[in-house]
Amino acid sequence: MKKYLFLLFIVPMMSSAQDDLLAGMDTVSKNQPVESAFKALKIVNLESTKLAAKKDLYLVIAHRFGSIKDGSEGFWGLDNAVTQIKLLYGVTEWLTLSGARSEQAFDFSVKYRIQEQMKDGFPVTIVGFNSLGFNNLMKESIYPKMEFSDRMIYVSQVLVSRKMSKKLSLQVSPTYFHENFVVNDLQDNSQYAIGMGGRYKLTSRLSVNVDYATHLNRTASSTNVDPLSIGVDLETGGHVFQMHLSNSQGIHEAGFLGNTTGDWSKGEIFFGFNLLRVF
């Protein structure tokens, strides 16, 4: 009799405990962050919402060949190339610092996660990006009255991405950038743009990436155009290799957001790549 009374007492408790455990597991599952929407730190030209992991050191080599329109005279783009070398360090899981150097600009930036996309929770990942650049194209021989402050470029972005499915990720990037010196006197020094991009995963290691940015206050007299870039990401062991075609040779944000000149319809296209190595 005592055995039956014991069973009547313990079975409901076990059932309740099992329900609590399952409920707890479900809560944990719902509160888990979604896996990173992008595998590389950039979509193509635009920054992605991916950050370096804590204590990870990245070496990034970004290379942009000349326009393929030049044909054999420019060795189909191999002449007049631009290269940027960048080091990034994950200070924490949510904070990445970087420094870069190219023929176009020195660049120091900070990238920080504000909110992660959560399973059955917060719908997007939000990341902030700020950089301070120094224009290397301004030479005293060309601008004899140039001051050091004229070289300075400021960039602020809010990167908002959503992993729509295992294959598709999308991002929008409202952007403000300020150039202390602009070639066109009619162009405001403070400029605004909205970047858009996406990634579609073809295989476990290969994806197609596209990004585009529309300039919101470009002066009507400007000959510059909006940048459009198409590429692929290839994951190979410890690094991601990005290859792409773009109508912009610029690598720094002000370079491709405000000073793109290429016309896709006229074959003014630049081939390039981003090579990322993690240490």
C-alpha positions as CSV (number, residue, x, y, z in Angstrom):
1,M,0.0,0.0,0.0
2,K,2.8,2.3,0.9
3,K,4.4,1.6,-2.5
4,Y,1.2,2.7,-4.3
5,L,1.0,5.9,-2.1
6,F,4.6,6.7,-2.9
7,L,4.0,6.3,-6.7
8,L,0.9,8.4,-6.5
9,F,3.0,11.1,-4.9
10,I,6.2,10.9,-6.9
11,V,4.8,10.5,-10.4
12,P,3.1,13.9,-10.5
13,M,6.3,15.5,-9.2
14,M,8.4,13.8,-11.9
15,S,5.9,14.9,-14.5
16,S,6.0,18.5,-13.2
17,A,9.8,18.5,-13.1
18,Q,9.9,17.2,-16.7
19,D,7.6,20.0,-17.8
20,D,9.7,22.6,-16.0
21,L,12.9,21.2,-17.6
22,L,11.3,21.3,-21.1
23,A,10.0,24.8,-20.5
24,G,13.5,25.8,-19.4
25,M,15.0,24.3,-22.4
26,D,12.5,26.1,-24.6
27,T,13.3,29.4,-22.9
28,V,17.0,28.9,-23.5
29,S,16.4,28.1,-27.1
30,K,14.3,31.2,-27.7
31,N,16.9,33.4,-26.1
32,Q,19.8,32.2,-28.1
33,P,21.4,34.6,-30.6
34,V,21.1,33.8,-34.3
35,E,24.2,32.7,-36.0
36,S,26.0,35.6,-37.7
37,A,24.2,36.8,-40.8
38,F,27.5,37.3,-42.7
39,K,30.7,35.2,-42.7
40,A,33.0,38.1,-43.7
41,L,33.5,41.5,-42.0
42,K,32.3,43.2,-45.2
43,I,29.5,42.3,-47.6
44,V,31.5,43.5,-50.6
45,N,32.4,47.2,-50.0
46,L,29.9,47.8,-47.2
47,E,30.7,46.8,-43.6
48,S,28.7,43.8,-42.5
49,T,27.3,43.2,-38.9
50,K,30.0,40.5,-38.3
51,L,32.6,41.4,-35.7
52,A,35.9,39.8,-34.8
53,A,35.7,37.3,-32.0
54,K,37.3,38.2,-28.7
55,K,41.1,38.2,-28.9
56,D,41.0,37.3,-32.6
57,L,43.5,39.2,-34.8
58,Y,42.5,39.7,-38.5
59,L,44.8,40.6,-41.3
60,V,42.8,41.9,-44.3
61,I,44.3,42.6,-47.7
62,A,41.9,44.4,-50.0
63,H,43.0,44.8,-53.6
64,R,41.2,46.7,-56.4
65,F,42.6,46.4,-59.9
66,G,42.2,49.2,-62.6
67,S,39.2,49.3,-64.9
68,I,38.9,46.4,-67.3
69,K,37.6,48.8,-69.9
70,D,41.2,49.9,-70.6
71,G,41.8,46.5,-72.2
72,S,45.4,45.6,-73.1
73,E,46.6,49.2,-72.5
74,G,45.9,48.8,-68.8
75,F,46.7,45.0,-68.9
76,W,42.9,44.4,-68.4
77,G,42.9,46.1,-65.1
78,L,46.2,44.8,-63.6
79,D,47.8,48.3,-64.0
80,N,46.9,51.2,-61.7
81,A,45.7,48.9,-58.8
82,V,44.9,50.0,-55.3
83,T,45.7,48.0,-52.2
84,Q,44.7,48.4,-48.5
85,I,46.2,46.5,-45.6
86,K,44.2,46.4,-42.5
87,L,44.6,44.9,-39.0
88,L,41.5,44.2,-36.8
89,Y,41.4,43.0,-33.2
90,G,38.5,41.7,-31.2
91,V,38.7,43.5,-27.9
92,T,35.6,41.8,-26.7
93,E,32.8,39.8,-28.3
94,W,31.0,43.0,-29.1
95,L,33.9,45.4,-29.8
96,T,36.3,45.4,-32.7
97,L,39.1,48.0,-33.4
98,S,41.0,48.4,-36.6
99,G,43.7,50.4,-38.4
100,A,44.3,50.5,-42.2
101,R,46.5,52.0,-44.8
102,S,46.1,52.4,-48.5
103,E,47.1,54.8,-51.3
104,Q,43.8,56.5,-50.7
105,A,43.6,56.9,-47.0
106,F,44.8,56.1,-43.5
107,D,41.8,54.8,-41.5
108,F,41.1,54.0,-37.9
109,S,37.8,52.5,-36.9
110,V,35.6,51.1,-34.1
111,K,32.8,48.6,-34.7
112,Y,30.5,47.6,-31.8
113,R,27.4,45.4,-31.4
114,I,24.4,47.1,-29.9
115,Q,21.9,44.2,-30.2
116,E,21.9,40.7,-31.6
117,Q,19.1,39.0,-33.5
118,M,17.5,36.4,-31.3
119,K,15.7,33.2,-32.1
120,D,12.0,33.9,-31.6
121,G,13.0,37.3,-30.1
122,F,14.6,40.5,-31.3
123,P,14.3,40.4,-35.1
124,V,17.6,42.1,-36.2
125,T,21.2,42.6,-35.4
126,I,22.3,46.2,-34.9
127,V,25.9,47.3,-35.0
128,G,27.5,50.7,-34.9
129,F,30.5,51.7,-37.0
130,N,32.6,54.9,-36.7
131,S,35.9,55.7,-38.5
132,L,38.4,58.5,-38.8
133,G,40.3,58.7,-42.0
134,F,43.0,60.8,-43.5
135,N,43.0,61.5,-47.3
136,N,46.3,60.4,-48.8
137,L,45.4,61.7,-52.3
138,M,45.8,65.3,-51.2
139,K,49.3,66.4,-52.0
140,E,51.0,69.7,-51.0
141,S,52.3,70.0,-54.6
142,I,48.6,70.2,-55.8
143,Y,47.1,72.0,-52.8
144,P,49.9,74.3,-51.5
145,K,47.6,76.0,-48.9
146,M,46.4,72.7,-47.6
147,E,46.2,72.2,-43.8
148,F,46.4,68.9,-42.0
149,S,42.7,69.1,-40.9
150,D,41.7,69.3,-44.6
151,R,42.7,65.6,-44.9
152,M,40.3,64.4,-42.3
153,I,37.2,62.2,-43.1
154,Y,34.6,61.1,-40.6
155,V,32.2,58.2,-41.1
156,S,29.3,57.0,-38.9
157,Q,27.0,54.1,-39.8
158,V,24.3,52.1,-38.2
159,L,24.3,48.5,-39.6
160,V,21.0,46.6,-39.4
161,S,20.9,43.0,-40.6
162,R,18.5,40.1,-40.5
163,K,19.2,36.5,-41.2
164,M,16.1,35.6,-43.1
165,S,16.9,31.9,-43.5
166,K,19.8,29.6,-43.4
167,K,20.7,30.8,-46.9
168,L,19.6,34.5,-47.1
169,S,20.8,37.5,-45.1
170,L,19.9,41.1,-45.8
171,Q,21.3,44.4,-44.4
172,V,20.6,48.1,-44.5
173,S,23.2,50.7,-43.5
174,P,22.2,54.4,-43.0
175,T,25.4,56.4,-43.3
176,Y,26.8,59.8,-42.5
177,F,30.2,60.9,-43.7
178,H,32.0,64.2,-43.6
179,E,34.9,65.3,-45.8
180,N,36.7,68.4,-44.6
181,F,37.8,69.0,-48.2
182,V,35.7,68.2,-51.3
183,V,36.9,68.8,-54.9
184,N,33.5,70.1,-56.0
185,D,32.8,73.4,-54.3
186,L,29.0,72.8,-54.7
187,Q,29.1,69.6,-52.8
188,D,28.2,69.7,-49.1
189,N,31.0,68.5,-46.8
190,S,28.5,66.6,-44.8
191,Q,27.0,63.8,-46.9
192,Y,24.4,61.1,-46.4
193,A,23.8,57.7,-48.0
194,I,21.9,54.5,-47.5
195,G,23.7,51.2,-48.1
196,M,21.9,48.0,-48.9
197,G,23.3,44.5,-49.2
198,G,22.7,40.8,-49.0
199,R,24.2,37.4,-49.0
200,Y,22.8,34.2,-50.5
201,K,24.4,30.9,-49.5
202,L,24.9,28.5,-52.4
203,T,26.9,25.8,-50.6
204,S,28.4,25.4,-47.1
205,R,31.4,27.4,-48.3
206,L,30.2,29.5,-51.2
207,S,27.9,32.5,-51.3
208,V,26.9,35.3,-53.6
209,N,27.0,38.8,-52.2
210,V,25.7,42.1,-53.5
211,D,25.8,45.6,-52.1
212,Y,24.6,49.0,-53.3
213,A,24.5,52.5,-51.8
214,T,22.5,55.5,-52.8
215,H,23.9,59.0,-52.1
216,L,21.2,61.2,-50.7
217,N,22.6,64.8,-51.1
218,R,24.9,64.6,-54.1
219,T,25.1,67.9,-55.9
220,A,23.5,68.0,-59.3
221,S,26.7,69.1,-60.9
222,S,28.6,66.0,-59.7
223,T,29.8,63.3,-62.2
224,N,29.9,60.7,-59.5
225,V,27.5,57.8,-59.3
226,D,26.2,55.3,-56.8
227,P,28.4,52.2,-56.1
228,L,27.1,48.7,-57.1
229,S,29.2,45.6,-56.3
230,I,28.7,41.9,-56.9
231,G,30.9,39.2,-55.6
232,V,31.3,35.8,-54.0
233,D,32.6,34.6,-50.6
234,L,34.7,31.5,-50.5
235,E,35.5,30.0,-47.1
236,T,38.7,28.0,-47.1
237,G,39.9,26.9,-43.7
238,G,41.1,29.8,-41.6
239,H,40.1,32.6,-43.9
240,V,37.4,33.9,-46.2
241,F,38.3,34.9,-49.7
242,Q,36.0,37.5,-51.4
243,M,36.1,38.2,-55.1
244,H,34.0,40.8,-56.8
245,L,33.2,43.3,-59.6
246,S,32.4,46.9,-58.8
247,N,32.0,50.2,-60.5
248,S,34.1,51.7,-57.7
249,Q,37.8,51.4,-57.1
250,G,37.5,53.1,-53.7
251,I,38.0,51.0,-50.5
252,H,37.6,53.6,-47.8
253,E,33.9,54.6,-47.2
254,A,34.2,58.1,-48.5
255,G,36.0,56.7,-51.6
256,F,33.2,54.4,-52.8
257,L,30.2,56.2,-51.3
258,G,31.1,59.7,-52.5
259,N,33.6,59.4,-55.3
260,T,32.5,56.4,-57.5
261,T,32.9,57.2,-61.2
262,G,32.4,53.9,-63.0
263,D,29.5,53.1,-65.3
264,W,28.5,49.4,-65.5
265,S,26.8,50.0,-68.9
266,K,30.1,51.3,-70.4
267,G,32.3,48.5,-69.0
268,E,33.9,50.8,-66.4
269,I,34.2,47.9,-63.9
270,F,36.9,47.1,-61.4
271,F,37.8,43.6,-60.3
272,G,39.0,43.1,-56.8
273,F,39.3,40.9,-53.8
274,N,39.3,40.9,-50.0
275,L,41.5,38.3,-48.3
276,L,40.9,37.7,-44.5
277,R,43.2,35.7,-42.3
278,V,42.5,35.0,-38.6
279,F,45.3,34.6,-36.1
